[in-house]
Amino acid sequence: MEDLAREARQEKVESQEETTEALLEEGRVFRPLPQLVVDANLNPNDYEDAMKSGRSDLEAFWEEAARELDWFKKWHTVLDRTDAPFFKWFTGGRTNIAHNALDRHVKTHRKNKVAIIYESESGARERMTYYELYRAANKFANVLRSLDIKKGDRVAIYLPNIPEIAVVMLGCAKIGAVHSVVYAGFSALALRERINHAEAKLVVTVDGFHRNGKVIKLKEVVDEAMTASPTVETVVVVQRAGVDIDMSDGRYLWFHDLMDGEPARFETVEMDANDPLYILYTSGTTGKPKGVVHCHGGYMVGINRTLKWVFDIKETDIFWCAADPGWVTGHSYIVYGPLIAGTTTVMYEGHPLFPGPDRMWQIIEKYGINILYTAPTTIRMLMRFGAQHPKKHDLSTLRLLGTVGEPINPEVWVWYYENIGNENCPVMDTWWQTETGMFMVTPTPCNVLKPGSAFKSFPGVHVDVVDAHGEPVEPGKGGHVVVKEPWPAMLTTLYKDPEKYKEVYWSKIPGMYLAGDIATKDRDGYLWFQGRSDDVLKIAGHRVGTAEVESAVVGHKHVAEAACIGVPDKIRGEVAKIFVILKEGVEEDEDTLVNELKDRVRKVLGPIVVIRGITFQDKLPKTRSGKIMRRVLKARELGLKEGDLSTLED
């Protein structure tokens, strides 16, 4: 992409009011880099053809994508709508996602290719080839069989970002067991709730793991959860941290002992395309968790097509999704997606700031990583320490950058592009959800990009912004994000609660999937996400996304991070309270900064945003995956109960 002029730091709202053509003339958008487009899996002409195909014949588009993968038996119906909204993809087809991630590769040149590069916080490294991972998954599938785990049984996985989590997930898939990964930051109560709801027969955990210079004794959390988890028959413990643990309970067995006793051969079970692959619980920190169910067939088709096109996966690529397998990002784009695509995936166990703020850049340099996919929160956190840290490392192997998890404001987008990508790496900003399973709104390397926009729907996906009646909104006006047509990696139901599935996602705007997010669409059709609909301020009748306020604040030269919440106001109903972390070395006095920040918000968003106060802090409450816990800030501000704090990093 050509050099970005200083005007690229213009605010998001200005970009929405102007066409791409006008912005191109002013140098405020990114053109595709010629060298990327020439070799891309999807060039501009192919992209236009794909968009037309996805619009005119949805089923033919995704059927073509499905043919890239192995099937034991071909489907007779691509998309079955007869029991909408319980849509079924590739009905009659038989396959197994683990076969496509492992078995088919070991019969090719990829047999001895590195599948996983793992680095611990201490710097210890491991590599697993596709053949080694295939054998390990086979062994674990045999372990499952020896423990009387059968097709359809649920297995709870409570592991950090280590290779064993991939082994266990793939072993479950091979035998047809349904895995339920619980993020290793959740408390014993949250873990127990998920185990009991899934009625898991087996739990797989670890003695401990390293995080931010400390050893987290994860098995102790499982011990507490087991006091009231009656369905669990066995707990398998991976030995990683070498901490002393109590294994006297008859249900507890060592992972390595079980694996040593099993053969490395296993005939992967043929699964119906719509058999469940996993349950992933979502919204557990804000309410009763919902068990999102994804299946083998459509899910693997969706994540394979999106990963290969959006990140232009090459045979020699090393791909780093700097998330955690405990979230859907890790399921789709650390474990299953990269392995199906036959690429090398990176797993880092530790904290991105340990032992210093250049750890991520050090890892990129060490392994020659080509693609980095991370969260805007992480980028903002690293921005705080300045550009001197990435400049100490050779990041020239990077070809593409990506973001996930929340809207990225233009200032952060540009910093990421300039300082990490050295103005040579397009930023693939992706919007999707636990429920969608795959990228839904995203560019590809052949598209013109506007900093701060997630671009448009992926080919074969139909995302729109509508009002409460389902009618498309005018350009620049906020509305509800919906999906108007089924997509292959979609959730199939909520576990044990099909009525809630219909009520939450399909009943409020009939005939459309309601995502629960707010966005605007500009005159070119680019989407600008503003955050969750429940993260929207309603000030004197005006709706303003908290993400928009935070973006305006972070655009100030001295601000590293910001979090905005709504607080009650007798006159306006609600007003904004902002919490700010400053960059290192800021000497300006607080009163002056407060006034500057208020003026900036007013300039960017207008006088409708009334600010109750701005507080400067050294830290913000975050999950271990880097997301700011605004509900905690709000509870503390209003003197309410803070709820489950088990996911807090500190």
Secondary structure per residue as TSV (DSSP state, phi and psi in degrees):
chain	resnum	aa	ss	phi	psi
A	1	M	-	360.0	144.7
A	2	E	-	-70.1	162.9
A	3	D	-	-54.3	140.6
A	4	L	-	-94.0	121.1
A	5	A	-	-69.8	164.4
A	6	R	G	-58.4	-25.2
A	7	E	G	-64.2	-11.5
A	8	A	G	-62.2	-16.9
A	9	R	G	-84.7	8.6
A	10	Q	S	-60.0	153.0
A	11	E	-	-71.1	156.0
A	12	K	H	-56.1	-41.2
A	13	V	H	-62.4	-33.8
A	14	E	H	-65.7	-41.2
A	15	S	H	-61.9	-34.7
A	16	Q	H	-69.4	-23.7
A	17	E	H	-87.7	-10.2
A	18	E	S	-119.5	150.1
A	19	T	-	-77.8	162.1
A	20	T	H	-58.7	-39.4
A	21	E	H	-59.3	-45.1
A	22	A	H	-65.1	-39.8
A	23	L	H	-68.4	-35.3
A	24	L	H	-62.1	-41.7
A	25	E	H	-62.1	-32.8
A	26	E	H	-92.4	-0.9
A	27	G	T	71.1	32.6
A	28	R	-	-110.5	11.0
A	29	V	S	-133.3	170.0
A	30	F	B	-104.0	128.3
A	31	R	-	-85.8	152.0
A	32	P	-	-62.0	142.0
A	33	L	-	-73.1	127.9
A	34	P	H	-55.0	-39.6
A	35	Q	H	-67.8	-26.3
A	36	L	H	-78.0	-41.1
A	37	V	H	-65.8	-38.5
A	38	V	H	-59.4	-43.3
A	39	D	H	-98.9	6.4
A	40	A	-	-70.1	148.7
A	41	N	S	-61.2	-25.5
A	42	L	S	-135.6	104.4
A	43	N	-	-87.6	170.7
A	44	P	H	-55.9	-40.1
A	45	N	H	-66.0	-43.8
A	46	D	H	-63.4	-36.3
A	47	Y	H	-62.1	-46.5
A	48	E	H	-62.5	-40.0
A	49	D	H	-63.9	-41.0
A	50	A	H	-64.7	-41.0
A	51	M	H	-62.7	-43.0
A	52	K	H	-64.6	-43.0
A	53	S	H	-62.5	-44.5
A	54	G	H	-64.9	-28.0
A	55	R	H	-83.5	-40.8
A	56	S	H	-83.2	-33.4
A	57	D	-	-146.9	83.6
A	58	L	H	-55.4	-44.6
A	59	E	H	-68.2	-40.4
A	60	A	H	-65.2	-37.1
A	61	F	H	-61.1	-49.1
A	62	W	H	-78.3	-24.2
A	63	E	H	-65.9	-40.1
A	64	E	H	-61.6	-40.2
A	65	A	H	-64.5	-37.0
A	66	A	H	-67.6	-27.9
A	67	R	T	-68.9	-14.8
A	68	E	T	-70.4	-16.3
A	69	L	S	-109.8	168.3
A	70	D	-	-87.9	138.4
A	71	W	-	-131.2	136.1
A	72	F	S	-72.3	-32.0
A	73	K	B	-146.5	133.9
A	74	K	-	-73.0	149.9
A	75	W	-	-68.5	156.2
A	76	H	S	-105.0	-17.1
A	77	T	E	-138.3	126.5
A	78	V	E	-69.5	-49.2
A	79	L	E	-136.8	117.9
A	80	D	E	-100.5	113.5
A	81	R	-	-101.2	5.2
A	82	T	T	-64.3	-27.8
A	83	D	T	-115.7	39.8
A	84	A	T	-55.6	140.2
A	85	P	T	-90.6	17.3
A	86	F	S	-88.3	69.6
A	87	F	-	-69.8	146.1
A	88	K	E	-123.9	132.4
A	89	W	E	-106.8	140.1
A	90	F	E	56.7	47.7
A	91	T	E	-60.9	134.2
A	92	G	T	90.5	-16.3
A	93	G	-	-74.2	148.7
A	94	R	E	-127.3	134.0
A	95	T	E	-160.2	-170.8
A	96	N	-	-158.6	127.9
A	97	I	H	-62.5	-33.1
A	98	A	H	-68.0	-34.2
A	99	H	I	-60.5	-42.1
A	100	N	I	-75.2	-24.7
A	101	A	I	-85.2	-25.9
A	102	L	I	-131.5	-62.0
A	103	D	I	-54.8	-45.8
A	104	R	T	-68.6	-26.7
A	105	H	G	-74.1	-32.9
A	106	V	G	-73.4	-6.6
A	107	K	G	-95.4	6.2
A	108	T	S	-126.1	-170.9
A	109	H	G	-64.2	-14.0
A	110	R	G	-82.0	-2.2
A	111	K	G	-49.8	-46.7
A	112	N	G	-104.7	15.1
A	113	K	S	-75.6	147.1
A	114	V	E	-70.1	123.8
A	115	A	E	-91.3	-44.6
A	116	I	E	-129.1	129.7
A	117	I	E	-107.9	122.5
A	118	Y	E	-118.0	137.5
A	119	E	E	-131.8	131.6
A	120	S	-	-86.6	169.5
A	121	E	T	-62.9	-29.1
A	122	S	T	-77.0	-10.4
A	123	G	-	101.6	-4.0
A	124	A	-	-63.8	140.7
A	125	R	E	-121.4	148.7
A	126	E	E	-140.7	149.8
A	127	R	E	-131.6	138.2
A	128	M	E	-125.4	125.8
A	129	T	E	-77.9	169.9
A	130	Y	H	-60.6	-38.0
A	131	Y	H	-67.8	-42.1
A	132	E	H	-64.8	-41.3
A	133	L	H	-67.7	-38.8
A	134	Y	H	-59.1	-47.6
A	135	R	H	-65.0	-40.7
A	136	A	H	-64.8	-42.7
A	137	A	H	-64.4	-37.9
A	138	N	H	-61.7	-44.7
A	139	K	H	-60.1	-43.3
A	140	F	H	-70.2	-32.2
A	141	A	H	-61.7	-38.6
A	142	N	H	-67.9	-36.2
A	143	V	H	-59.2	-46.5
A	144	L	H	-58.2	-44.4
A	145	R	H	-62.7	-39.8
A	146	S	H	-66.2	-24.7
A	147	L	T	-93.2	12.7
A	148	D	T	64.8	33.1
A	149	I	-	-89.9	126.9
A	150	K	-	-118.0	172.1
A	151	K	T	-53.4	129.8
A	152	G	T	93.0	-18.1
A	153	D	-	-68.1	150.6
A	154	R	E	-98.6	136.6
A	155	V	E	-122.4	120.6
A	156	A	E	-87.9	130.6
A	157	I	E	-117.0	118.3
A	158	Y	-	-124.4	75.6
A	159	L	-	-131.4	152.7
A	160	P	-	-80.1	-169.3
A	161	N	S	-82.3	74.5
A	162	I	S	-128.3	160.3
A	163	P	H	-56.9	-31.2
A	164	E	H	-60.3	-27.5
A	165	I	H	-67.0	-36.7
A	166	A	H	-67.7	-41.3
A	167	V	H	-58.9	-45.8
A	168	V	H	-68.8	-44.6
A	169	M	H	-59.2	-46.9
A	170	L	H	-69.2	-36.2
A	171	G	H	-63.2	-40.5
A	172	C	H	-62.0	-46.1
A	173	A	H	-60.9	-39.2
A	174	K	H	-61.6	-37.7
A	175	I	H	-91.4	-10.9
A	176	G	T	91.2	8.2
A	177	A	-	-74.7	151.9
A	178	V	E	-97.4	116.3
A	179	H	E	-91.9	149.6
A	180	S	E	-131.4	97.9
A	181	V	E	-80.4	129.2
A	182	V	-	-111.0	122.9
A	183	Y	-	-52.9	134.1
A	184	A	T	-70.8	3.4
A	185	G	T	-97.4	-6.7
A	186	F	S	-74.6	153.1
A	187	S	-	-76.2	171.9
A	188	A	H	-61.2	-38.8
A	189	L	H	-65.1	-44.9
A	190	A	H	-66.1	-39.8
A	191	L	H	-62.4	-47.5
A	192	R	H	-59.6	-43.2
A	193	E	H	-59.0	-41.5
A	194	R	H	-73.4	-41.0
A	195	I	H	-59.7	-47.7
A	196	N	H	-69.8	-37.4
A	197	H	H	-66.2	-39.4
A	198	A	H	-79.3	-12.5
A	199	E	T	53.1	51.7
A	200	A	-	-68.3	137.7
A	201	K	S	-89.4	-24.6
A	202	L	E	-134.8	141.8
A	203	V	E	-121.9	135.1
A	204	V	E	-115.6	125.2
A	205	T	E	-139.1	-166.4
A	206	V	E	-137.1	154.8
A	207	D	S	-62.9	-45.4
A	208	G	-	-173.2	169.1
A	209	F	E	-148.4	166.6
A	210	H	E	-98.2	134.6
A	211	R	E	-152.1	117.6
A	212	N	T	57.2	40.9
A	213	G	T	81.6	3.2
A	214	K	E	-120.2	159.3
A	215	V	E	-98.8	120.3
A	216	I	E	-92.0	114.9
A	217	K	-	-83.7	85.5
A	218	L	H	-70.4	-32.9
A	219	K	H	-63.4	-29.6
A	220	E	H	-64.7	-33.7
A	221	V	H	-66.0	-40.7
A	222	V	H	-64.0	-40.5
A	223	D	H	-54.5	-44.6
A	224	E	H	-66.7	-41.0
A	225	A	H	-65.2	-34.1
A	226	M	H	-68.7	-14.8
A	227	T	T	-65.5	-17.3
A	228	A	T	-144.3	45.6
A	229	S	-	-126.2	80.6
A	230	P	T	-69.2	-21.5
A	231	T	T	-81.2	-15.4
A	232	V	-	-76.6	121.1
A	233	E	-	-96.8	-29.2
A	234	T	E	-143.9	143.3
A	235	V	E	-121.7	118.9
A	236	V	E	-99.2	128.7
A	237	V	E	-115.4	122.1
A	238	V	E	-83.0	136.0
A	239	Q	-	-95.2	112.7
A	240	R	-	-127.4	-53.8
A	241	A	S	-85.5	-15.9
A	242	G	-	72.7	24.5
A	243	V	-	-85.8	153.5
A	244	D	-	-72.3	126.2
A	245	I	-	-134.8	158.8
A	246	D	-	-89.7	115.8
A	247	M	-	-111.5	22.1
A	248	S	-	-75.0	-24.7
A	249	D	S	-61.0	130.7
A	250	G	T	-62.1	-17.0
A	251	R	T	-81.3	-12.6
A	252	Y	E	-93.9	128.3
A	253	L	E	-134.6	148.4
A	254	W	E	-80.0	135.3
A	255	F	H	-57.9	-47.7
A	256	H	H	-66.8	-34.9
A	257	D	H	-65.1	-43.0
A	258	L	H	-65.7	-42.4
A	259	M	H	-66.6	-38.5
A	260	D	H	-62.5	-25.2
A	261	G	T	-93.0	4.5
A	262	E	S	-116.0	149.3
A	263	P	-	-73.0	159.5
A	264	A	S	-94.7	15.9
A	265	R	-	-111.2	138.7
A	266	F	-	-158.7	131.1
A	267	E	-	-85.7	109.9
A	268	T	-	-58.6	132.7
A	269	V	-	-72.7	134.4
A	270	E	-	-75.2	127.0
A	271	M	E	-114.2	146.7
A	272	D	E	-65.6	144.9
A	273	A	T	-54.2	-29.3
A	274	N	T	-103.6	13.3
A	275	D	S	-70.0	142.3
A	276	P	E	-67.3	138.9
A	277	L	E	-98.3	-48.9
A	278	Y	E	-152.4	160.0
A	279	I	E	-113.9	129.8
A	280	L	E	-128.3	119.4
A	281	Y	E	-82.2	134.9
A	282	T	E	-127.8	157.2
A	283	S	S	62.4	30.1
A	284	G	T	-71.5	-22.3
A	285	T	T	-90.6	-6.5
A	286	T	T	-118.8	-5.8
A	287	G	S	179.2	-171.4
A	288	K	S	-63.2	128.3
A	289	P	-	-65.7	144.6
A	290	K	E	-106.5	131.4
A	291	G	E	-89.0	94.9
A	292	V	E	-76.0	128.4
A	293	V	E	-107.9	128.3
A	294	H	E	-119.1	149.5
A	295	C	E	-111.8	175.7
A	296	H	S	-69.8	-52.7
A	297	G	H	-71.8	-66.7
A	298	G	H	-61.2	-37.7
A	299	Y	H	-60.0	-46.7
A	300	M	H	-68.4	-33.8
A	301	V	H	-65.2	-45.3
A	302	G	H	-65.6	-45.4
A	303	I	H	-72.7	-31.0
A	304	N	H	-68.4	-48.3
A	305	R	H	-64.7	-43.6
A	306	T	H	-67.4	-43.6
A	307	L	H	-63.5	-44.6
A	308	K	H	-67.0	-35.5
A	309	W	H	-85.2	-42.5
A	310	V	H	-72.0	-42.5
A	311	F	T	-104.3	10.9
A	312	D	T	48.6	51.7
A	313	I	-	-61.8	127.1
A	314	K	-	-108.1	161.7
A	315	E	T	-60.8	-31.5
A	316	T	T	-96.8	5.5
A	317	D	-	-70.6	149.0
A	318	I	E	-116.9	117.5
A	319	F	E	-108.8	127.6
A	320	W	E	-121.3	106.2
A	321	C	E	-93.9	106.0
A	322	A	-	-85.7	53.6
A	323	A	S	-116.3	-154.4
A	324	D	-	-134.9	139.7
A	325	P	T	-62.3	-11.8
A	326	G	T	-68.9	-14.4
A	327	W	S	-111.5	167.8
A	328	V	H	-63.7	-31.6
A	329	T	H	-56.2	-41.8
A	330	G	H	-70.7	-37.7
A	331	H	I	-59.4	-52.8
A	332	S	I	-78.2	-36.9
A	333	Y	I	-128.7	12.9
A	334	I	I	-110.5	-44.8
A	335	V	I	-99.1	-76.0
A	336	Y	I	-67.2	-51.5
A	337	G	H	-58.3	-55.7
A	338	P	H	-59.5	-37.2
A	339	L	H	-72.3	-38.1
A	340	I	H	-61.8	-40.3
A	341	A	T	-75.1	-8.7
A	342	G	T	76.4	25.6
A	343	T	-	-100.6	179.9
A	344	T	E	-100.2	124.9
A	345	T	E	-109.8	141.3
A	346	V	E	-103.1	138.2
A	347	M	E	-126.0	122.0
A	348	Y	E	-117.3	125.9
A	349	E	-	-80.1	-25.8
A	350	G	S	-97.5	-168.0
A	351	H	-	-84.0	140.7
A	352	P	T	-66.5	-12.9
A	353	L	T	-106.2	8.3
A	354	F	S	-109.0	130.4
A	355	P	S	-85.3	-0.6
A	356	G	S	-153.0	171.6
A	357	P	T	-73.6	4.2
A	358	D	T	-109.2	14.8
A	359	R	H	-59.6	-43.1
A	360	M	H	-64.3	-40.6
A	361	W	H	-69.2	-32.8
A	362	Q	H	-63.7	-41.7
A	363	I	H	-67.1	-41.4
A	364	I	H	-59.8	-45.2
A	365	E	H	-65.5	-43.0
A	366	K	H	-61.2	-42.3
A	367	Y	H	-103.8	-1.6
A	368	G	T	64.7	43.3
A	369	I	-	-64.7	139.8
A	370	N	-	-100.6	-28.3
A	371	I	E	-135.9	127.3
A	372	L	E	-117.4	127.6
A	373	Y	E	-126.9	112.1
A	374	T	E	-146.1	-178.2
A	375	A	-	-95.9	145.7
A	376	P	H	-54.9	-34.7
A	377	T	H	-60.1	-41.8
A	378	T	H	-64.4	-42.2
A	379	I	H	-62.9	-44.7
A	380	R	H	-62.0	-39.6
A	381	M	H	-61.9	-42.3
A	382	L	H	-75.3	-30.5
A	383	M	H	-56.9	-34.0
A	384	R	T	-57.3	-29.8
A	385	F	T	-91.2	-0.6
A	386	G	-	92.6	166.0
A	387	A	T	-80.4	-8.8
A	388	Q	H	-66.7	-26.8
A	389	H	H	-71.9	-49.7
A	390	P	H	-63.3	-28.4
A	391	K	H	-68.2	-18.0
A	392	K	T	-76.1	-10.2
A	393	H	S	-123.2	151.5
A	394	D	-	-83.1	105.3
A	395	L	-	-106.5	19.3
A	396	S	T	-69.5	-15.0
A	397	T	T	-75.3	-17.2
A	398	L	-	-63.6	134.5
A	399	R	-	-115.8	-31.9
A	400	L	E	-142.1	148.2
A	401	L	E	-119.8	156.6
A	402	G	E	-147.3	158.7
A	403	T	E	-134.9	155.1
A	404	V	-	-157.6	151.3
A	405	G	S	110.0	-29.3
A	406	E	S	-168.6	164.8
A	407	P	-	-63.0	144.2
A	408	I	-	-107.8	128.2
A	409	N	-	-78.9	153.3
A	410	P	H	-55.9	-37.7
A	411	E	H	-60.8	-43.9
A	412	V	H	-69.9	-40.4
A	413	W	H	-54.6	-47.8
A	414	V	H	-67.4	-41.0
A	415	W	H	-60.3	-45.0
A	416	Y	I	-60.4	-47.0
A	417	Y	I	-63.6	-45.0
A	418	E	I	-76.6	-44.0
A	419	N	I	-95.0	-26.4
A	420	I	I	-100.7	-41.7
A	421	G	S	-90.6	-4.2
A	422	N	T	52.1	35.5
A	423	E	T	59.8	24.2
A	424	N	-	-122.6	-1.3
A	425	C	S	-123.1	112.0
A	426	P	-	-60.4	149.3
A	427	V	E	-101.1	114.6
A	428	M	E	-90.4	93.9
A	429	D	E	-84.4	118.6
A	430	T	-	-111.9	135.7
A	431	W	B	-113.3	127.7
A	432	W	-	-167.3	-177.0
A	433	Q	-	-143.7	167.8
A	434	T	T	-53.0	-41.9
A	435	E	T	-69.6	-34.9
A	436	T	T	-79.3	-25.7
A	437	G	-	78.3	-24.6
A	438	M	S	-144.4	168.0
A	439	F	-	-57.6	136.5
A	440	M	-	-116.6	-45.9
A	441	V	B	-119.7	120.7
A	442	T	-	-171.6	148.7
A	443	P	-	-84.9	177.3
A	444	T	-	-124.2	169.0
A	445	P	T	-61.2	-11.6
A	446	C	T	-95.7	5.6
A	447	N	S	-101.0	153.8
A	448	V	-	-78.3	130.1
A	449	L	B	-111.3	143.1
A	450	K	-	-114.7	121.6
A	451	P	T	-55.3	124.1
A	452	G	T	102.5	-14.0
A	453	S	-	-103.6	139.9
A	454	A	-	-83.4	8.8
A	455	F	B	76.8	-131.4
A	456	K	S	-128.5	177.5
A	457	S	B	-58.8	142.8
A	458	F	-	-63.9	147.5
A	459	P	T	-51.3	135.3
A	460	G	T	83.6	4.1
A	461	V	-	-121.5	141.4
A	462	H	-	-123.7	80.3
A	463	V	E	-95.8	140.8
A	464	D	E	-144.4	170.1
A	465	V	E	-117.6	121.6
A	466	V	E	-132.2	167.2
A	467	D	-	-86.7	-173.0
A	468	A	T	-64.6	-17.6
A	469	H	T	-99.0	3.3
A	470	G	S	86.3	10.9
A	471	E	-	-91.4	137.1
A	472	P	B	-57.0	139.4
A	473	V	-	-88.4	161.5
A	474	E	-	-70.6	154.5
A	475	P	T	-54.5	134.1
A	476	G	T	86.9	-9.2
A	477	K	-	-97.6	136.3
A	478	G	-	-72.4	149.1
A	479	G	E	-162.0	-176.6
A	480	H	E	-83.6	137.4
A	481	V	E	-83.4	126.1
A	482	V	E	-131.4	161.0
A	483	V	E	-118.3	124.1
A	484	K	-	-92.3	-12.5
A	485	E	S	-136.3	150.7
A	486	P	-	-61.1	158.8
A	487	W	-	-138.4	153.8
A	488	P	T	-66.9	-33.9
A	489	A	T	-89.9	14.6
A	490	M	-	-65.5	153.8
A	491	L	-	-61.5	146.3
A	492	T	-	-94.7	-25.4
A	493	T	E	-175.2	179.3
A	494	L	E	-102.1	130.2
A	495	Y	T	-57.5	124.8
A	496	K	T	67.5	7.3
A	497	D	-	-145.7	63.6
A	498	P	H	-63.1	-31.1
A	499	E	H	-66.3	-38.4
A	500	K	H	-67.1	-35.4
A	501	Y	H	-56.4	-47.8
A	502	K	H	-66.4	-42.5
A	503	E	H	-66.5	-47.0
A	504	V	H	-71.2	-42.3
A	505	Y	H	-105.0	-23.5
A	506	W	H	-124.4	-8.0
A	507	S	T	-95.5	-27.1
A	508	K	T	-74.3	-34.8
A	509	I	T	-127.8	91.3
A	510	P	T	-51.1	136.8
A	511	G	T	84.7	-2.7
A	512	M	S	-130.1	145.6
A	513	Y	E	-79.0	122.0
A	514	L	E	-94.5	116.2
A	515	A	E	-79.1	-23.3
A	516	G	E	85.1	9.2
A	517	D	E	-109.5	158.6
A	518	I	E	-112.5	140.2
A	519	A	E	-153.0	167.6
A	520	T	E	-122.3	160.2
A	521	K	E	-123.0	130.9
A	522	D	-	-87.3	-175.9
A	523	R	T	-66.5	-19.8
A	524	D	T	-93.3	0.4
A	525	G	-	86.8	5.5
A	526	Y	-	-73.1	138.8
A	527	L	E	-97.0	138.1
A	528	W	E	-123.5	103.9
A	529	F	E	-80.0	139.6
A	530	Q	E	-112.7	-5.5
A	531	G	E	117.5	-172.7
A	532	R	E	-69.9	150.7
A	533	S	G	-64.3	-26.3
A	534	D	G	-87.6	3.0
A	535	D	G	-109.4	34.6
A	536	V	E	-113.2	129.8
A	537	L	E	-79.3	141.7
A	538	K	E	-120.6	92.3
A	539	I	E	-102.3	111.5
A	540	A	T	51.0	40.8
A	541	G	T	87.7	-8.6
A	542	H	E	-95.2	131.4
A	543	R	E	-94.4	124.3
A	544	V	E	-133.3	126.6
A	545	G	E	-70.2	136.9
A	546	T	H	-59.8	-32.2
A	547	A	H	-64.4	-33.0
A	548	E	H	-66.4	-42.3
A	549	V	H	-64.1	-45.0
A	550	E	H	-62.0	-39.4
A	551	S	H	-62.5	-41.8
A	552	A	H	-62.9	-41.3
A	553	V	H	-69.2	-43.9
A	554	V	H	-66.0	-20.3
A	555	G	T	-68.2	-13.5
A	556	H	S	-71.3	140.7
A	557	K	T	-61.6	-23.1
A	558	H	T	-97.6	-3.9
A	559	V	E	-97.5	130.6
A	560	A	E	-94.5	-46.9
A	561	E	E	-144.2	157.4
A	562	A	E	-151.2	148.8
A	563	A	E	-134.7	134.7
A	564	C	E	-118.6	137.3
A	565	I	E	-130.1	162.3
A	566	G	E	-98.3	136.8
A	567	V	E	-124.8	148.0
A	568	P	E	-62.4	145.9
A	569	D	E	-141.1	130.0
A	570	K	T	-62.2	-34.1
A	571	I	T	-89.8	-47.9
A	572	R	T	-97.1	-2.9
A	573	G	E	86.5	-48.2
A	574	E	E	-157.2	146.0
A	575	V	E	-136.3	173.4
A	576	A	E	-96.3	142.0
A	577	K	E	-124.3	131.0
A	578	I	E	-120.7	134.2
A	579	F	E	-112.1	129.9
A	580	V	E	-127.5	137.0
A	581	I	E	-110.3	126.8
A	582	L	E	-89.8	156.3
A	583	K	-	-67.9	161.1
A	584	E	T	-66.0	142.5
A	585	G	T	84.3	8.8
A	586	V	-	-74.2	127.4
A	587	E	-	-111.6	-7.5
A	588	E	S	-63.9	142.4
A	589	D	-	-72.3	155.7
A	590	E	H	-65.1	-39.8
A	591	D	H	-60.8	-41.8
A	592	T	H	-64.9	-41.8
A	593	L	H	-64.3	-41.8
A	594	V	H	-58.0	-46.3
A	595	N	H	-64.2	-40.4
A	596	E	H	-64.6	-40.0
A	597	L	H	-69.6	-40.0
A	598	K	H	-62.8	-42.7
A	599	D	H	-62.7	-38.6
A	600	R	H	-66.4	-44.9
A	601	V	H	-61.2	-41.2
A	602	R	H	-63.3	-40.8
A	603	K	H	-67.2	-40.9
A	604	V	H	-78.2	-43.7
A	605	L	H	-112.1	-9.4
A	606	G	-	94.6	174.3
A	607	P	T	-74.8	-4.9
A	608	I	T	-68.7	-22.5
A	609	V	-	-85.4	103.2
A	610	V	-	-93.4	126.3
A	611	I	E	-104.8	119.9
A	612	R	E	-70.6	-39.6
A	613	G	E	-173.7	160.1
A	614	I	E	-127.0	124.8
A	615	T	E	-116.2	134.5
A	616	F	E	-98.3	131.1
A	617	Q	-	-135.0	160.3
A	618	D	S	-84.9	-26.6
A	619	K	-	-141.1	158.2
A	620	L	-	-122.0	146.7
A	621	P	-	-67.4	122.2
A	622	K	B	-133.2	153.5
A	623	T	B	-75.3	168.8
A	624	R	T	-67.9	-16.0
A	625	S	T	-88.6	-0.2
A	626	G	S	98.1	1.5
A	627	K	-	-82.5	135.1
A	628	I	B	-71.9	131.0
A	629	M	-	-91.8	85.0
A	630	R	H	-64.3	-29.8
A	631	R	H	-63.4	-31.5
A	632	V	H	-69.0	-44.2
A	633	L	H	-58.6	-41.6
A	634	K	H	-68.0	-42.0
A	635	A	H	-62.2	-42.3
A	636	R	H	-67.2	-38.1
A	637	E	H	-66.8	-36.9
A	638	L	H	-100.0	1.8
A	639	G	T	71.0	32.0
A	640	L	-	-101.1	170.7
A	641	K	-	-67.2	138.1
A	642	E	-	-82.8	-13.9
A	643	G	-	75.1	-159.0
A	644	D	-	-68.7	118.3
A	645	L	-	-107.5	13.3
A	646	S	T	-66.5	-21.3
A	647	T	T	-88.4	-2.2
A	648	L	B	-64.8	135.5
A	649	E	-	-64.7	-43.3
A	650	D	-	-123.9	360.0
